[in-house]
Amino acid sequence: MSYNENLAERIRKSLSKTKHVEEKKMMGGLTFMVESKMCVGIVEDKLMCRIDPNIYESALKRRGCKEMDFTGKPMKGYVFVLPSGYQNDEEFNYWIQQSLLFNKKAKASKKKI
């Protein structure tokens, strides 16, 4: 499975002033970790965002947003945004900012030994 390289470049540019960003190939796509926590990613041409679970329901009402059902079961706090939902800069920046805002209070996954 591949990912949209143009979207990856757009995310890199958006996160260029953010500290502690690391890219990892994951889930057949690309994930951007901030402070060792999953923040945003790409699966095919979908933008994957980790957002505050408190805004999850309202986020799903935005254009192009759908439940992240990568495992066949929706993951609350994670959404996929289809290209129609991040076409313009305002929409794209909204999703990146929501992901960065939640990242500040998100817990990192436990390290496997």
N, C-alpha and C positions, 0 to 999 in steps of 0.2 A: 504494500500500500504506500502510496506516495503522498506528499503534501504540497500545497500551493506555495511555491518559492517566492512569488510576488507578495503574498500575504506575510510570509516569514520576514521579508525585508522591511515591510511596513511596520511590523511589530518591533523588529530590531531598532529601527529609527525612533519609534515611539518610546522605547525603553532605554535609549542611549544615555540618558542622564540619570537613570536609576542605578543605584549601587547594588552590588552583589547579585547580578543576573547571570544565570548559567543556562545554557541550552542543552537539552537531553532528547535523544530520539527515544520515543516512548509511544506505546499504543498504536504503532504503525504510522505515527506522525512525528511532530516536533513539539516539545514542551519547553516553556520558559519558566525557570525556577527563579524566584526572587527571595533572598534570605533563606535559601534551602527549602522553600515551600512552593508547591505547584501554584502558578498564578494564571497564565494563559497558555494556549497551545493551538495547534492546528491538526486536524484530522481531515485529510483530503482537502476540500476547500472550505471546511467549516471552522470557524473560530471557536475554540473551547475556552470558556471563562469560568473561573472559580469566584463566585460572588457571595455576598452576605446572604445566608439562608433567610434572613428577615425580609429581603426584597425579592426573593425567588419568585413568588407568585405574580407580583407586578411585572417583573422582568419578562416572564413568559408571555405577557400581553404585548410586548414590543415586536415590531416588525422583524421577521426572520428568526426570532428566538424560539427554541424548542428545548424540551427536556434532554439532558444528556443521558442517553440510554445505551451507552457503549456496551454494558454488560447484559443488556436485556432488561435491566431494572433501572428506573430513573434514580439519579443521584442528586439529592437535594443539595443546592448550593453550587452545582455545576450545570452549566447550560451550553448548548451548541447555538451558534449564531450563523445562519446561512448567509451567503453573499449578499442577498437582498437587504440584510439587516446591518451591514457594515460598509456599504458602498461609499457613502460620503464621509468626509472627515469627522463631522459632528457625531455621527452614529458610531464610527470606529473608536473615536476618543472616549465616548461614553462607556463603552465596554472595557476598554483598557483601564480607564480611571476607576470603574467599579471593582475591577479585579485587583488593582493596586490598593484601593481603600480597604478591601477585605483582607488582603495579604498582611496588613499591619497587625490584625488581630487573629489571623488564622494560626492554627497549630501546625507545626511541622510533623510529618510522618515519623514514626519511631524508626530509628536506624536498625537495620537487620544486622545481626552479628554473624 
